[in-house]
């Protein structure tokens, strides 16, 4: 495990930011839909880039993406890992969160049908 203050950690973090920035430049990131929001994957990559730039970023959480890239996996596999990486760092939008009081109302109304 790399210490967050080590030079190696900072170098890997810089490479991750460069990788995410490169993914953002691809047109596919603007056409692919987000898994948890109404916007496209590009916007989720913005969030991931911000997270990757922070001091508390856990590099190990994005390692599966790095592994498939380094193993020269097919594009489909890589994009699936991109989705996994952004999903890891993006909380659901407020409209998708279910308030506990609303959840019980929805459940009871569904049961009465």
N, C-alpha and C positions, 0 to 999 in steps of 0.2 A: 504494500500500500504506500502510495506517495504522500508525503506530508504536503499540506496545502501551501506551505511557505517555501517549498523546495523549488529550485530552478527547473527541474524536470516537470513538475506539476504545472508551473507557469507556461512552459513551452508547449505542453500537451493542451492546456487550456487555450492558448493562442491558436494552435492548429485546429481545435474544435470550432472556435469562432470563425476562422477562415473557411472551414468546411461548411458550416451552416450558412455563411454569407454566400459561398459558391452555390449552394443548393437554392438559395433565394433568387439567384440570377437566372436560373433555369425557368423557361416558360412553363414547364410542367407544374411548378410550384404554384403558379397562378391559376392553372386550370383544374388542378386536383382539389376536390372538396375536403374540408376539414371533417374529422370524425366527430368532434364535439361542439362545433360552432357553425354558424351560418356562413362564415367567411371561408376563404380558400386556405390551402396549406401554407401559402406565403405568409399569412398573418400569424399562423402558429409557429413558423420558423422564426419570425421576429421575436416572439416570446422565448423560444428556445435560445436564440442568440443572446438575449438579455440575461437569461439564467446562466448560460455558459460563461458569461463575462463576470459573474458575481463570485465573490470569494468563498461562498458556501456551496458552490456547484460540486456535485458528486460525479466525477468522471466515469466511474464504474457503471452508472445508469445508462450511459450512452455507448458503452463498450460493444453491445451487440451490433449497433450500426457500424462502428469502426471495423469490427470483425468481418462483416459481409463485404464491406468495401475493400478491405485488404485481401480478402479471399477471392476478389473479382467475381462475385456472385452476379447473377442476372439482374437487370434493372428492376424487375418486379419485386425481387427479394429485397433489394436495397430500399426501394420506396416503401415497402411494408415496414422496414426497420426505421425509416424516417418517421412514418406515422406513429410507430411505437414510441419513438423518442419524444416527439412533440406531445403525445398524449400523456406521457409521464410528467411533463412540466406545465401542462395547461389545465387549470381547474375548470370545471363545467361553468358555462355562462349562467348568470343569475336566473334567467328565464327557464333553464333546464333543471335547476335545483328544486326539489320538492320540499316544501315546508311540512314538518311533521303533522300539523293540524290539517293541511290539505290532503295529505296522504291518507288519513283515516276517512276523510269525507269521500275521496275517490274510491276507496276500497268498499265502503259501505254502500255507495250508490251502485257500484259494479255488482255487488252481491245481490241487490234487489232486482236486478234485471232478469 
